[in-house]
Amino acid sequence: MSEDTTVKIDPAEMTGLELLRWMSTQANDRPNIGRLLGMQIRELDEGSATFTLTPKADFSNPLGTVHGGICATLLDSVMGCAVHTTLPAGVGYTTLELKLNYIRTVPLDGDELIAHGSVIHVGGRTATAEGKVLDSEGKLVAHGTTTCMIFR
């Protein structure tokens, strides 16, 4: 009889940063927004997150450019995950407010978008963060802020 030496991971015992780093190493089997849109985690540090995404034809709006909801989702993800990286084990969050500014259209040419979110403030009940989306040439596409509610 063989002994099971598999290490059991309990997400409730991991800090936000530990959980996100662990999740980034796992096969993306579970349905989630990142998998649906093809987001890739580029970097995770305490208080910051950087993701990439390559636009697809399915992301188009009636004008033939990338729908604004794609950048909104990308920003919501990096800003929220930046907040998550600061939280202790067993503490959750959700977006309470999202404010975005769109600077330029994004063509459907397959060039990668890079989004970076960073924490501004983490308090007892709320946290704030800011984020930017850049195109492959480093031009600002959109930027925004978020307020997250923290569940302690």
Secondary structure, DSSP 8 states (H G I E B T S, - for coil): ----------GGGS-HHHHHHHHHHS---S--HHHHHT-EEEEEETTEEEEEE---GGGB-TTSBB-HHHHHHHHHHHHHHHHHTT--TT-EEEEEEEEEEE-S--BSS---EEEEEEEEEE-SSEEEEEEEEE-TTS-EEEEEEEEEEEE-
